[in-house]
Amino acid sequence: MVDFKIKSLSNVMGAEITGLDLNNRLSNEDKQKLIKAITDHLVICIKNQNLSATKLVEISKIFGTPKKYFVKDETIENIPEVIVVTNRTKDNKPAVYASHWHTDDSYRDKPATLTFIYPEILPENGGGTDFINCYSIYNDLPSKIKNKISNSRAIHKWQSRRNVSKVAKLSKEQALETPPVDHPLIRTHPMSNKKSIYINPNRIDYIEGLNEIESDALLDELYDFSFQKKYQYSHNYEKGDLVIWDNRCTMHKANSDYDTSQLRVMHRVMLEGEKVL
């Protein structure tokens, strides 16, 4: 068992882990301690790592089964679990992707539980990831809104009509793999047993049972409430950071506060999901 240290990063969420080398074998006690850290802190940053793409996949298996990403030209050849996240378009022009609040994979019937990000190339300054604590949002929601959405479900799509972020265009075959799905607006975490808001501005098309005007008005109200600074933690990456977050109780977005002429390349792995309850 390794005596690694866990230090809180903010009073909103997040913890930093030091004194752990993930290239070494971990005991079951170490693994359970890491799982508890994510459950307790929602986002963890394991410092000073040196991870190959295959090692990143191996580490993710501590927590579950890594997904094979279906947009194959965004993955590493022969390592379909590792998505290459970059600030370059296919014709090598600067672009910031995923710069609006979202939670990963909600267009799936069983969305990813955890996401792992490991930076390969970082800009000189900035280029971090911002996070939102969805437990706190639920706890603070006015009772009028909470009651209104207590049994409501929303339709999530790969290409929502309200989506303002850049997303990959899907082939016909890929589109067939990702039909619209419905999820509750309030979910319960299977490990913490806590309730949280479950929204995704990038993917939610509408709320079931409401017309378009009513749905948009309620979604805008939820988004405005949720995006308050008091629910946010911003993580600035350093070389060697492995950041892991829980999609079941957080939202996140890429921070565009940097010189996009400088390259930003990250390796990302997501875990197979579970039904949203």
Buried (B, 14 or more C-beta within 10 A) or exposed (E): EEEBEBEEBBEBBBBBBEEBEBEEEBEEEBEEBBBEBBBBBBBBBBBBBEBEBEBBBBBBEBBBEBBEBBBEEBBBEEBBBBBBBBBBEEEEEEBBBBBBBBBBBBBBBEBBBBBBBBBBEBBEEBBBBBBBBBBBBBEBBEEEBBEBBEEBBBBBBBBBEBBEBEBEEBEEEBEEEBEEBEBBBBBBBEBBEBBBBBBBBBBBBBBEEBEEEEBBEBBEBBBEBBBEEEBBBBBBBEEBBBBBBBBBBBBBBBBBBBEBEBBBEBBBBBBBBBEBE
